[in-house]
Amino acid sequence: MKQEKVNKRIISFEATLVQALKQMDLVDCKLLLVYKEDLFYSIISIGDIQRAIIKGIDLSERLDTILRKNITLGHEHHTVAELKELMQKYRMEFLPILNGNRELKEVLFWEELFGPEEHAVAALHVPVVIMAGGKGTRLKPITNIIPKPLIPIGDKPIIELITDSFVKVGVTNFFVSVNYKKEMIIRYYEELADKNYRMQYFTETKPLGTGGSLHLLKNKLKETFFVTNCDILIKQDYADILEYHRQHKNEITMVAAIKHYSIPYGTVETGIGGSLTSFKEKPEIQFLVNAGMYILEPHLLGEIPDNTFFHITDLIEKVKNRNGNVGVFPVSEGAWMDIGEWKEYNKTVARLGFDK
């Protein structure tokens, strides 16, 4: 059983970045063992691939072009305490163990040392804004009865899964934009027992868009903060996104998911007179799409017009036009879950194992 688990995490050093991303999504992991000629060669993490994308490296490049020289590995002489320390320090889901000849002798998984305890993540202490005021028209007829944020996935509504994901990393302060059926959302959280975080609500008197409603927080938020739609889940270490935002001195960082599309036909490109210039058999293309999560600096709240419908993308354009820093943090397609429409809702329920 364990060997099968290890085998699913093995990839060739000749594989491409996009192949590694797909394998990570398929296995639901963030780390792979890289092999060369049937021997252990290195490891590749989701962070390595994300940093490559940020540098502009194409997803068709081979893994061996981005492999780090210095990687964290265990050795036979390490004690259990030392192995635990390594895994906690670098938040590793598994640790390869080598012998003196740098041959792979064992792969130690997080749960073997720590049991069912949650995988280690860095603690954050920043506010989170949840945009929960929309009518959810694409999810009718259920949204005629309950607001979209309270649509259940398993035994919890989507908005509680969002708050839970941030509470796990130390967030205790939430601001929730409400409008449509707001009393139901507020009452739900008031009735939750043992809630160790604070929910503050702000109400749109009319639809203001994701950007316009943020203006209502102008005098309440004084530090860097996350913004998330109420119909998405991002399976990513939020500390990595925040670190990227701060390292690049961004005013806004957008989280974007890598979407893969396979064209089931041969495609052609032509030149003057219809002459064939290129032909590709069933090509696969990738796009980065807006995933609905952002990090903002608080001074931007003053740049949002008062009582005006204003998308957060309008704010992004405004910052770009004055040459401000806007960054994009990529996540894999499988790390982005959406319930904005029924097709995506059903995929998310299945992904989380609630369709059984």
Helices and strands as residue ranges (DSSP letters): H 2-7, E 10-12, H 17-27, E 31-36, E 39-45, H 46-54, G 63-65, E 74-75, H 80-89, E 94-98, E 104-109, H 110-114, E 128-131, G 137-139, G 142-144, G 148-150, E 152-153, E 156-157, H 158-167, E 173-178, H 182-190, E 198-203, H 209-212, G 213-217, E 225-229, E 232-234, H 238-247, E 252-262, E 267-270, G 272-274, E 276-280, E 284-296, G 298-303, H 312-321, E 326-331, G 333-335, E 336-338, H 342-351
